[in-house]
Amino acid sequence: MTRDLAQAVVAEEMTAFDLARAAGETANAWRALERAHIVSQPFLALHLASDWAMLRYALQENDIKEAWGQCLRLALAPVGAIFGRLPVGNTGRSNVSAFLPMPIPRDLLARMNGKR
């Protein structure tokens, strides 16, 4: 996946996040952030932006546990990138291990491969 494609897919997921947040659909908002995180992982700047968006949303939702988890992930992301140890498909939430590879949803994987 190219950086340009990743940026486009992340932008689409962030739009879905904004719409869900505005509608008060917390679960859908987190889902969109998780999907943006999955796509962003191979690109450090995008990955950090994704974790930062999760931190901001956790704070808006007064979810201190999630916010703390995002602070930890913001610190770990550069180390993982340097050593090439980023778990593919990880959703980036504090309710899963930061080191756990996870399956990528099929529709998202297709978009990551340039298919609609």
Biotite code that builds the C-alpha atoms (Angstrom):
import biotite.structure as struc

atoms = struc.array([
    struc.Atom([0.000, 0.000, 0.000], chain_id="A", res_id=1, res_name="MET", atom_name="CA", element="C"),
    struc.Atom([1.319, 3.414, -0.879], chain_id="A", res_id=2, res_name="THR", atom_name="CA", element="C"),
    struc.Atom([1.327, 6.347, 1.510], chain_id="A", res_id=3, res_name="ARG", atom_name="CA", element="C"),
    struc.Atom([-1.080, 8.223, -0.788], chain_id="A", res_id=4, res_name="ASP", atom_name="CA", element="C"),
    struc.Atom([-3.562, 5.354, -0.722], chain_id="A", res_id=5, res_name="LEU", atom_name="CA", element="C"),
    struc.Atom([-3.202, 5.054, 3.056], chain_id="A", res_id=6, res_name="ALA", atom_name="CA", element="C"),
    struc.Atom([-3.850, 8.779, 3.452], chain_id="A", res_id=7, res_name="GLN", atom_name="CA", element="C"),
    struc.Atom([-6.972, 8.536, 1.295], chain_id="A", res_id=8, res_name="ALA", atom_name="CA", element="C"),
    struc.Atom([-8.381, 5.570, 3.223], chain_id="A", res_id=9, res_name="VAL", atom_name="CA", element="C"),
    struc.Atom([-7.547, 7.173, 6.574], chain_id="A", res_id=10, res_name="VAL", atom_name="CA", element="C"),
    struc.Atom([-9.273, 10.380, 5.432], chain_id="A", res_id=11, res_name="ALA", atom_name="CA", element="C"),
    struc.Atom([-12.404, 8.387, 4.547], chain_id="A", res_id=12, res_name="GLU", atom_name="CA", element="C"),
    struc.Atom([-12.399, 6.702, 7.951], chain_id="A", res_id=13, res_name="GLU", atom_name="CA", element="C"),
    struc.Atom([-11.874, 10.036, 9.705], chain_id="A", res_id=14, res_name="MET", atom_name="CA", element="C"),
    struc.Atom([-14.895, 11.419, 7.835], chain_id="A", res_id=15, res_name="THR", atom_name="CA", element="C"),
    struc.Atom([-16.896, 8.414, 9.052], chain_id="A", res_id=16, res_name="ALA", atom_name="CA", element="C"),
    struc.Atom([-15.603, 9.159, 12.565], chain_id="A", res_id=17, res_name="PHE", atom_name="CA", element="C"),
    struc.Atom([-16.683, 12.802, 12.369], chain_id="A", res_id=18, res_name="ASP", atom_name="CA", element="C"),
    struc.Atom([-20.164, 11.827, 11.154], chain_id="A", res_id=19, res_name="LEU", atom_name="CA", element="C"),
    struc.Atom([-20.598, 9.174, 13.848], chain_id="A", res_id=20, res_name="ALA", atom_name="CA", element="C"),
    struc.Atom([-19.343, 11.485, 16.581], chain_id="A", res_id=21, res_name="ARG", atom_name="CA", element="C"),
    struc.Atom([-21.705, 14.260, 15.449], chain_id="A", res_id=22, res_name="ALA", atom_name="CA", element="C"),
    struc.Atom([-24.604, 11.792, 15.535], chain_id="A", res_id=23, res_name="ALA", atom_name="CA", element="C"),
    struc.Atom([-23.639, 10.617, 19.023], chain_id="A", res_id=24, res_name="GLY", atom_name="CA", element="C"),
    struc.Atom([-22.829, 7.125, 17.746], chain_id="A", res_id=25, res_name="GLU", atom_name="CA", element="C"),
    struc.Atom([-19.899, 6.343, 20.030], chain_id="A", res_id=26, res_name="THR", atom_name="CA", element="C"),
    struc.Atom([-19.422, 2.720, 18.949], chain_id="A", res_id=27, res_name="ALA", atom_name="CA", element="C"),
    struc.Atom([-19.335, 3.691, 15.264], chain_id="A", res_id=28, res_name="ASN", atom_name="CA", element="C"),
    struc.Atom([-16.993, 6.576, 16.014], chain_id="A", res_id=29, res_name="ALA", atom_name="CA", element="C"),
    struc.Atom([-14.530, 4.226, 17.727], chain_id="A", res_id=30, res_name="TRP", atom_name="CA", element="C"),
    struc.Atom([-14.901, 1.710, 14.910], chain_id="A", res_id=31, res_name="ARG", atom_name="CA", element="C"),
    struc.Atom([-13.881, 4.342, 12.353], chain_id="A", res_id=32, res_name="ALA", atom_name="CA", element="C"),
    struc.Atom([-10.897, 5.373, 14.486], chain_id="A", res_id=33, res_name="LEU", atom_name="CA", element="C"),
    struc.Atom([-9.855, 1.729, 14.830], chain_id="A", res_id=34, res_name="GLU", atom_name="CA", element="C"),
    struc.Atom([-10.031, 1.254, 11.062], chain_id="A", res_id=35, res_name="ARG", atom_name="CA", element="C"),
    struc.Atom([-7.989, 4.421, 10.498], chain_id="A", res_id=36, res_name="ALA", atom_name="CA", element="C"),
    struc.Atom([-5.434, 3.050, 12.955], chain_id="A", res_id=37, res_name="HIS", atom_name="CA", element="C"),
    struc.Atom([-5.143, -0.260, 11.106], chain_id="A", res_id=38, res_name="ILE", atom_name="CA", element="C"),
    struc.Atom([-4.465, 1.512, 7.818], chain_id="A", res_id=39, res_name="VAL", atom_name="CA", element="C"),
    struc.Atom([-2.069, 4.054, 9.308], chain_id="A", res_id=40, res_name="SER", atom_name="CA", element="C"),
    struc.Atom([0.305, 1.657, 11.058], chain_id="A", res_id=41, res_name="GLN", atom_name="CA", element="C"),
    struc.Atom([2.965, 1.311, 8.330], chain_id="A", res_id=42, res_name="PRO", atom_name="CA", element="C"),
    struc.Atom([3.413, 5.100, 8.165], chain_id="A", res_id=43, res_name="PHE", atom_name="CA", element="C"),
    struc.Atom([4.701, 6.657, 11.389], chain_id="A", res_id=44, res_name="LEU", atom_name="CA", element="C"),
    struc.Atom([3.234, 10.144, 10.938], chain_id="A", res_id=45, res_name="ALA", atom_name="CA", element="C"),
    struc.Atom([-0.190, 8.719, 10.036], chain_id="A", res_id=46, res_name="LEU", atom_name="CA", element="C"),
    struc.Atom([0.067, 6.219, 12.882], chain_id="A", res_id=47, res_name="HIS", atom_name="CA", element="C"),
    struc.Atom([0.848, 8.933, 15.423], chain_id="A", res_id=48, res_name="LEU", atom_name="CA", element="C"),
    struc.Atom([-1.989, 11.083, 14.065], chain_id="A", res_id=49, res_name="ALA", atom_name="CA", element="C"),
    struc.Atom([-4.341, 8.127, 14.453], chain_id="A", res_id=50, res_name="SER", atom_name="CA", element="C"),
    struc.Atom([-3.295, 7.509, 18.060], chain_id="A", res_id=51, res_name="ASP", atom_name="CA", element="C"),
    struc.Atom([-3.554, 11.246, 18.751], chain_id="A", res_id=52, res_name="TRP", atom_name="CA", element="C"),
    struc.Atom([-7.136, 11.280, 17.382], chain_id="A", res_id=53, res_name="ALA", atom_name="CA", element="C"),
    struc.Atom([-7.955, 8.353, 19.664], chain_id="A", res_id=54, res_name="MET", atom_name="CA", element="C"),
    struc.Atom([-6.475, 10.196, 22.646], chain_id="A", res_id=55, res_name="LEU", atom_name="CA", element="C"),
    struc.Atom([-8.489, 13.335, 21.889], chain_id="A", res_id=56, res_name="ARG", atom_name="CA", element="C"),
    struc.Atom([-11.706, 11.346, 21.526], chain_id="A", res_id=57, res_name="TYR", atom_name="CA", element="C"),
    struc.Atom([-11.057, 9.400, 24.728], chain_id="A", res_id=58, res_name="ALA", atom_name="CA", element="C"),
    struc.Atom([-10.615, 12.705, 26.564], chain_id="A", res_id=59, res_name="LEU", atom_name="CA", element="C"),
    struc.Atom([-13.806, 14.104, 25.005], chain_id="A", res_id=60, res_name="GLN", atom_name="CA", element="C"),
    struc.Atom([-15.619, 10.991, 26.201], chain_id="A", res_id=61, res_name="GLU", atom_name="CA", element="C"),
    struc.Atom([-14.021, 11.280, 29.665], chain_id="A", res_id=62, res_name="ASN", atom_name="CA", element="C"),
    struc.Atom([-12.593, 7.785, 29.233], chain_id="A", res_id=63, res_name="ASP", atom_name="CA", element="C"),
    struc.Atom([-9.466, 8.053, 31.364], chain_id="A", res_id=64, res_name="ILE", atom_name="CA", element="C"),
    struc.Atom([-8.484, 4.394, 30.921], chain_id="A", res_id=65, res_name="LYS", atom_name="CA", element="C"),
    struc.Atom([-8.575, 4.750, 27.141], chain_id="A", res_id=66, res_name="GLU", atom_name="CA", element="C"),
    struc.Atom([-6.747, 8.091, 27.279], chain_id="A", res_id=67, res_name="ALA", atom_name="CA", element="C"),
    struc.Atom([-3.985, 6.563, 29.386], chain_id="A", res_id=68, res_name="TRP", atom_name="CA", element="C"),
    struc.Atom([-3.740, 3.654, 26.946], chain_id="A", res_id=69, res_name="GLY", atom_name="CA", element="C"),
    struc.Atom([-3.413, 6.084, 24.048], chain_id="A", res_id=70, res_name="GLN", atom_name="CA", element="C"),
    struc.Atom([-0.620, 7.962, 25.825], chain_id="A", res_id=71, res_name="CYS", atom_name="CA", element="C"),
    struc.Atom([1.236, 4.669, 26.155], chain_id="A", res_id=72, res_name="LEU", atom_name="CA", element="C"),
    struc.Atom([0.653, 3.855, 22.487], chain_id="A", res_id=73, res_name="ARG", atom_name="CA", element="C"),
    struc.Atom([1.870, 7.283, 21.406], chain_id="A", res_id=74, res_name="LEU", atom_name="CA", element="C"),
    struc.Atom([5.114, 6.511, 23.221], chain_id="A", res_id=75, res_name="ALA", atom_name="CA", element="C"),
    struc.Atom([5.391, 2.979, 21.796], chain_id="A", res_id=76, res_name="LEU", atom_name="CA", element="C"),
    struc.Atom([4.557, 3.720, 18.150], chain_id="A", res_id=77, res_name="ALA", atom_name="CA", element="C"),
    struc.Atom([7.940, 5.255, 17.226], chain_id="A", res_id=78, res_name="PRO", atom_name="CA", element="C"),
    struc.Atom([9.808, 2.403, 18.931], chain_id="A", res_id=79, res_name="VAL", atom_name="CA", element="C"),
    struc.Atom([7.705, -0.161, 17.070], chain_id="A", res_id=80, res_name="GLY", atom_name="CA", element="C"),
    struc.Atom([8.326, 1.628, 13.787], chain_id="A", res_id=81, res_name="ALA", atom_name="CA", element="C"),
    struc.Atom([12.084, 1.803, 14.357], chain_id="A", res_id=82, res_name="ILE", atom_name="CA", element="C"),
    struc.Atom([12.319, -1.907, 15.109], chain_id="A", res_id=83, res_name="PHE", atom_name="CA", element="C"),
    struc.Atom([9.676, -2.988, 12.588], chain_id="A", res_id=84, res_name="GLY", atom_name="CA", element="C"),
    struc.Atom([7.561, -4.552, 15.316], chain_id="A", res_id=85, res_name="ARG", atom_name="CA", element="C"),
    struc.Atom([4.092, -3.168, 14.625], chain_id="A", res_id=86, res_name="LEU", atom_name="CA", element="C"),
    struc.Atom([1.340, -5.781, 14.949], chain_id="A", res_id=87, res_name="PRO", atom_name="CA", element="C"),
    struc.Atom([-0.553, -5.895, 11.659], chain_id="A", res_id=88, res_name="VAL", atom_name="CA", element="C"),
    struc.Atom([-4.264, -5.248, 12.000], chain_id="A", res_id=89, res_name="GLY", atom_name="CA", element="C"),
    struc.Atom([-4.104, -4.037, 15.604], chain_id="A", res_id=90, res_name="ASN", atom_name="CA", element="C"),
    struc.Atom([-7.036, -1.724, 16.281], chain_id="A", res_id=91, res_name="THR", atom_name="CA", element="C"),
    struc.Atom([-5.043, 0.556, 18.589], chain_id="A", res_id=92, res_name="GLY", atom_name="CA", element="C"),
    struc.Atom([-7.524, 0.557, 21.464], chain_id="A", res_id=93, res_name="ARG", atom_name="CA", element="C"),
    struc.Atom([-6.507, 0.155, 25.079], chain_id="A", res_id=94, res_name="SER", atom_name="CA", element="C"),
    struc.Atom([-8.767, -2.902, 25.416], chain_id="A", res_id=95, res_name="ASN", atom_name="CA", element="C"),
    struc.Atom([-6.348, -4.977, 23.308], chain_id="A", res_id=96, res_name="VAL", atom_name="CA", element="C"),
    struc.Atom([-2.649, -5.617, 23.712], chain_id="A", res_id=97, res_name="SER", atom_name="CA", element="C"),
    struc.Atom([-0.476, -3.132, 21.830], chain_id="A", res_id=98, res_name="ALA", atom_name="CA", element="C"),
    struc.Atom([1.526, -6.140, 20.613], chain_id="A", res_id=99, res_name="PHE", atom_name="CA", element="C"),
    struc.Atom([-1.339, -8.315, 19.323], chain_id="A", res_id=100, res_name="LEU", atom_name="CA", element="C"),
    struc.Atom([-1.653, -8.865, 15.557], chain_id="A", res_id=101, res_name="PRO", atom_name="CA", element="C"),
    struc.Atom([-5.312, -8.942, 14.522], chain_id="A", res_id=102, res_name="MET", atom_name="CA", element="C"),
    struc.Atom([-7.188, -9.846, 11.344], chain_id="A", res_id=103, res_name="PRO", atom_name="CA", element="C"),
    struc.Atom([-7.912, -6.922, 9.041], chain_id="A", res_id=104, res_name="ILE", atom_name="CA", element="C"),
    struc.Atom([-11.602, -6.650, 8.089], chain_id="A", res_id=105, res_name="PRO", atom_name="CA", element="C"),
    struc.Atom([-12.071, -7.861, 4.508], chain_id="A", res_id=106, res_name="ARG", atom_name="CA", element="C"),
    struc.Atom([-13.622, -4.673, 3.201], chain_id="A", res_id=107, res_name="ASP", atom_name="CA", element="C"),
    struc.Atom([-10.816, -2.597, 4.699], chain_id="A", res_id=108, res_name="LEU", atom_name="CA", element="C"),
    struc.Atom([-8.162, -4.940, 3.323], chain_id="A", res_id=109, res_name="LEU", atom_name="CA", element="C"),
    struc.Atom([-9.697, -4.572, -0.140], chain_id="A", res_id=110, res_name="ALA", atom_name="CA", element="C"),
    struc.Atom([-9.530, -0.767, 0.172], chain_id="A", res_id=111, res_name="ARG", atom_name="CA", element="C"),
    struc.Atom([-5.921, -1.022, 1.355], chain_id="A", res_id=112, res_name="MET", atom_name="CA", element="C"),
    struc.Atom([-5.216, -3.006, -1.830], chain_id="A", res_id=113, res_name="ASN", atom_name="CA", element="C"),
    struc.Atom([-6.751, -0.258, -3.973], chain_id="A", res_id=114, res_name="GLY", atom_name="CA", element="C"),
    struc.Atom([-10.084, -2.001, -4.568], chain_id="A", res_id=115, res_name="LYS", atom_name="CA", element="C"),
    struc.Atom([-13.503, -0.632, -3.754], chain_id="A", res_id=116, res_name="ARG", atom_name="CA", element="C"),
])
